[in-house]
Amino acid sequence: MNNKLYGSLIFELSHPGRRAYSLPRNEFGDYKVPADECRKHDAELPECDEMTVVRHYTNHSENNFGVDNGFYPLGSCTMKYNPCINEEIAMHRDFANLHPLQPADTVKGAEQVYDDLQKCLSELTGMSKFTLNPCAGAHGELTGLMIIRSYFESKGDKKRVKVIVPDSAHGTNPASAAVCGMEIVEVKSKADGRVDVDHLKTLLGDDIAAMMMTNPNTLGLFEYDIPEITQLIHDCGGLMYYDGANLNPMLGACRPGDMGFDVMHVNLHKTFSTPHGGGGPGSGPVGVRAGLEQFLPVNNSAADKDFAISVNPYHGNFAVELRALTYILTLGRENIKMVGPLATLNANYIKECLKDDYELPIEGLCKHEFVFNGLKDKSTGVTTMDVAKRLLDYGYHAPTIYFPLLFHEAMMIEPTENESKETIDGFIDVMHKIAQEAKNEPQTVKEAPHNTPIKRVDDVLAAKEPHVSNCTLNCL
């Protein structure tokens, strides 16, 4: 491999006069462009031959890491397997060429997709009805909280402005509540990582609008006290909100609606297989129990409905919805019941195999994910960050680290249901090897990665002084 081609910017490979294209002969005549629309200077674009361009971008594409070529230790949160048939359906010309403003009688098929998906989600979660309008999980949270606020406004109850959030919650929970204009009240966790019901009781009152919960929580632990918690919140007049980010292990096991939740969102891109690494795309449908359907957002304006809300003029991210429905229909009623149990089995297998080398702060059965608190042997000085960087040398994507904030050296691991035992065993072997390296040659781990195009960067400096390019374009 030509190292110059591999490690250079396309501008650095430029040579005046080189061309990678040939335009056909002009058969349409010449037309003068108005002076005020012309550039003052020629655009500074790279000049390269075709093979240089092809090799440059092909080499860089091979640096991409995806679920199609490697294992993600944090599966459905970061990159769950997305079967190719999902992409074929999403790119089908009869769907891809639709326009959101074309006449309604020309999009009956798309409307059927929308209706079928919301019915599937309702059945899978125990909710009465869904809206697919929200374009992301956090957008869904905000929508759900707006529904709750509208519900209380419809009752003339303006005193309920507080939302209870566990200290183990996703950061978007308190953020969404704040954006919605509500006050956040934090409930503490017990030593076993679950909600402290006794502390919760001290927070209840007639000013509580809702409690937001993720079940299983961000430690991968099932909240056994959900029946008591939902009863307490309902008895004080509040509603229960389910953060659907961790819905994956629940498929085929239990449904939020049956647990007593009133409103919830689903991350289609996590549980139902749309690739979303790098921040998108996403979709956050919101479901409600019976009796709250009238508060779901409408597609144009809220003017025709008392207390209705509007969060999106269209039907959300339609291609994501297509992928989700394809995924659900491909698995079918019986096979989709295997998703949760298999994800749980894989997570517990990894946890039990690695807990002698990595500190497990909370023992016991986990669901789809679990959290280590760094290496068990702290004397090596090797941190969770070091372990994550060393994983890159062995061809694995790093897991989420330093979250949740309950543990100083948190390392969250979450395999999905479709990883084979051989793949998981390979990951376990590498994690054991890194633990041994930390004891015998800690500097090797501390200086990792060694085999990547870019070595370890100064994360703090990169955040404070980002230099995303050393080339400037004078295009005006």
N, C-alpha and C positions, 0 to 999 in steps of 0.2 A: 504494500500500500504506500502511495506517495504521501509522506507525512505533511508536506506543504498543502496538498489538496485537502487532507483530512482535518488539519487544525486551523486553517485560515478562514477569514471572512471572504465572501464572494468578491468584495471590493479589492481585497489584496491580491486576487488572482487576475484582476483586470489588466488588459493591455490595449492601448489605443488602436482602433481600427479592427479589432476582433469582432466577429459576428457569429451569432448562433441561430440566425434566421434568414430567410429570403422571402421578401414580399413579392406578390404577383404584380404583373404590369398593371399600371393604373388605366382603367378603361372608363373612368367616370369624369375625367376632366379635372381642372384645378379650381378650387374655391378659396377665396381669400378669407382668412380668419380675422375677425375684428381686432384691431390693435390692443384694445383694453382687455382682451382675453388671451393675449400671447404672453409667454414667459419673457422676462427681461434677460434671463440667461438660460442656456440649455440645461436640462436636468442632468445632474451628475449621476449617471447610471453606470453600473459595471459593464465592461465590454469583454466578453469571453466567448470562446468557441463552444460549440454544443457539447462535446465530450467533457470539457471542464465543468460546465454547468451540471450535467447529468451526474458526474462522479462526485462533485461537491455535495449536492443535495442527497444523493444516495448514501454517501458516507455518514452524513449527519442524521439521516433517518434511522440508521442502524444504532444510534445512541438512544433512541426512544425505547422506553420500557413499557410494555403493555401486558394485559392478562393473557394475550395470545402467545406470548413468548416467555412468560415467567410467572412465578408465584408471588402473590401479594399477601404478606402476613396480616394485613388488615383488609379483609375481603370486601364485604358489602358496603362498608363505610367509604372505601377508596376506589375499588374497582372489582365489581362482581362480573363474572363471566357473562358476555353478551353474545349469544349464538348468532351466527351469520344470517339465519333466516329472519331475525329481527330487523337487520339492516336491509335485507331485500324488500321486506314489506314497507319499511319506512321510506325507502327510495323509489318505490313503485310510482311510475309516472302519473297514475290516476290519483295518487295522494300528494306527491311532491309538487305538482303543478297547481294545486288549489290556491286560491287567493281568499283571505279572510273577509273581503268585502263583496265577493261575488254573490249573486242571488241565492237565497236559501234553498230554492227548489232544485238547484244544481249540485247541492252538496249533501244529498240524502245519505249517501254511503258514509261520509265522514260523521254525520250526526248519529248514524247507527253505531259507529265505532265508539263515539263518546258515550252513548247510552249504554252499550254493552259493557264498557269498561267500568263505568260507575256502578253498575249492577254487580259486576264481579267483585269490585272492592267492597261493596256493601255486604255481600255474602261472606267474604273472607274475614271481615273485621267486626261483623255484628252491628254495623251502623244502618240507619234507615235510608240515607241518601247522601251522595257525594256531589261536590262541584270539582271540576278539573281545572278551573281557572288559574289558581296560583302557579307561578312559574318556578318555584324552588321550595325547599323545606322551610326555610326561614319565612318565606312569603306565605307559606301555608300556616305557620304559627301565627303570624300577624293576622291573617284572615280569620283563623279560629278564635283568636282573642277579640277581634272586632265583632264576630258573631255573638260571643258571650256578652260583650258590652251592649250590643243592640238588644239582646234578650232582656237584660235588666232595665234598659231604658224603656222598653215596651211596657214594663211593669211599673214604671215611674220610680224605680229604685235607683237613685243616683249616688247612694251612699257606698255601694259596693265597688271599690276602686282598687282593692288589694289582691295580688296574685301570689300564692305561696309557691316557692320554687325550692327543691332540694339542693343542698350544697354540692351534690354530685352531678347536677344537671348539665346538659349541654349549654354552652355560653349563649347560644341564640335564645334560650328560654327567657332569661331576664332581659336581654336586649329587645326581644319582640314585645314583651310586656311594657317596657319603657317607651318604645316607639308608639305603642297603642295608648299611651297616656295613663298607664296604671302604675301603682306602687308595688315594689317587689318586697316580699317578706321571705327570708330564708329559713328553711327548716333543716335542722342538723341530721346527720347520719349517725347511726350507732356504730360500735366497734366492728360489727359484721358487715358494714357497708350499706345497710338498708336504712330506710327512713325511720327516724326516732319518733314513734307514735306519741310517746309521752310529751315530747317537746312540741309536736304538732298541736296537741290539745290546748296548749297555752297560747297558741296563735289565733285560735278560732274566734269569730265574732260576726256581727251583722254587717261588717264592712268587707268581708271576704267575697270576692267575685268568683275565684277559681283556684284550683291547685293544678299545676302542670307536673306531669310525671312521665318518665320513660321506664318501660317495663318490658324486658329486663333493663336495669339501669346501666349507667356508663361503666360500671365495673363488671358487667355481664352477669349480674346477680338478679334472680327473680325476686320481686317484692312480695313476700308471702302475706303481708298485712294489707294487701289491696282491699279486700272486702271491708275491713274495719275502717280503713282510710276513706274509702268512697262513702261509707255510711256517715262518718264524722263530717265530711264536707257537705254532703247533701242535707244532713240534719241542721247545719248552720245556714242553709239556704244557698250554698255555692254550687258551682259546677266543676266537673272533673275534666281535665284536658290531657289527652294522650299524645305525647311526642312519638311519632311513628318511625323515628330514625332507626330503632332497634326492632322493627317488626319482623325481620327475617327469621329469627328463631321461633317466632310464635306461629308461623304458618303450619297448619295441621295440628297444632297443640291447643291453642286457646285464642279467644277473640277479645279485643279491648271492650267491645260493646257488652259482652257477657260479664266483664269484670266491673262494670258500672260506670265506664267513661261516657261522657255526654258529647264531647267534641274531640276530633283527632285529625291529624294530618298524616299522610303517607308519603314517604320519599320514594317515588316510582324508580328513581335512578339508583336506589340502594337495593330495595327488595325485589324489584322487577326488572333488573338487568339493563339499564342504559349506561353506557360508558360515560363517566363524568369526571375523570381525573383532570386536574388543572382548573377546577371551578365551574364546570358546566358541560353540557346542558343539564337541566334538572326539571323536576315537576313535583309539586306538593299538593295533590288533591286533598280536600278537607271534607270529612264526613261528620254527620250529626245523628243523634238518636232521634227516635220518633218524637214529634212535638216541636222540634227546632228547625224543621225543613224550611219554614218561611223566612228564616234569617240567613239562608245561604245567599251568596252574592249573585246578582243578576249580571247579564252579559253586556248591558249597555249603560243604564243608569238606574239609580235607586228611586227615581221620581215616582214610579208607578207602584211602589210597594212601601208601606210604612215600615221604617226601621231596617229596610234592606240595605245592603252594602254593595259597593262596586270596587273590585280590585284589579280588573283586567277587562278591556273591551272585547277580548276574543276568548277562545276556548283553551287558553294555556299553550304549552309547548306540544303541538299536535304530534310531531314525529316521535317524541318521547312516549306519548300515550299509545301510539301505534305499536312501539316496541313492547310496552308493558302488556298490552292485550295479547299480542302474539306470544309472548312468554307464558302467560297464563293459559292460553288455549293449547299451546304446545304441550305443556305439562299435564293439563287436564285435572279433573276433580280429584282423582286418586293420587297421582304422582306429586301434585303440589303439597299434599299432606306430608311428604317425605322431606321437604326442604328444611323445616325447623329441626326435626330430630337428627338429621344428618349433620347439619351445621353444629348442633350442640355436641354430638358425638366427636366430631373432628376437633373442636376446641378443647374438650376435656382430655382427649388423648394427648394433645400437645402439652397441655398444662401438667399432666401427671408425669410425662416423660422428662420435662425440663425443670421441675421444681426442686431437684437436688442441686442444680447449679445456679438457679435464679430464685431470688427471694419472692415467695408467694405470701403477700401480707394477709390475705383472707383465704383460709382453707375452705374446702367443700365444693359441691357441684356448681359449675358455672353454666351459662347458656352458650350463646354464640361467640362470646369473647371473654377474655380475662386480662388481668393486669398484674405484671410483675413489678417489683420495686428494685429494678437493677439486678446486678449480680449478687449472689448470696455472700460471696467473699468480698467484703468492702475494702480489705487491706491492699488490694491490687491498685487502687486508685483509678481503675477503669470505670468510666461512667456509661450510662445508658446511651448517650450521644456517641461514644466511642464504639459501642456494640453495633449501633445502627449504621455507622459509617463502615465498619468492617464487613457487615453483611453485603454491602455493595460489591466488595471484592469477590465475593462468592456467587454473584449473579442474582441476588435476591433484592427485591424492593424492601426498603426499611419499613418497619411498622410505625404507627403513630407513637411518638414519645413525649414525655412530660405532660401527658394528659391521661386521665383527669388529674386535677391539682391536689388530690387527696394524698398523693405519695410523691416524695421528693424526686425519685428516679423512675417514675412511671414509664412502663413499656406495655402498650396495649396490643394484644395479638388476637386476630379474628380470622380464622380460615372460613371459607364458605362451604356449602354442602357438596359442591361438585369437584372438590380436590381429591385425588386418589391417595391411598395410603402410601404408595411409593413416593409421591411428591412430598407429602407431609413428613415422611421418614427422612427424606433428604434434607429438609429444612431443620428438623430436629438434630440431625447429625452435625450440621454446620453450627447450630447454636451451641452444642456441646463443645465443638472444636474451638469456638471463640472463647468460651469460658476457660478452657485449658490454656489457650494463648494468653489470656489475661493473667493467669498465674505464672506461666513460664516465660513469656516474652511480652510483658504488658506494653512496651513501647511500640511494638508492631500494631497493636490494636489502637493505641492512642494516636498514632500517626495515620491511620487509615482514612480514606481509601487509597490504595496504592495502584490499582489497575484501571482507574477511570480516566477519561480524557482530561477532566478537571479534578485536581486533588482537593484536599479539605480547604474550604474557604472560611474567611472570618465573617460569620453570620451577622454579627453586630455591625461591623463596618459596612458590609454589603447593604444592610437595611438603612443605615444612616447616610451613606454616600454611594448610592447606586450608580454604576457606570454601565449602562446596558449596551453601549456601542462606542467604538473609538472612531467612528466615521460620521461625518455630518454631511447632509445633503443641502445644496444650495439650489432649491427648486423654484425660487421666485424670480 
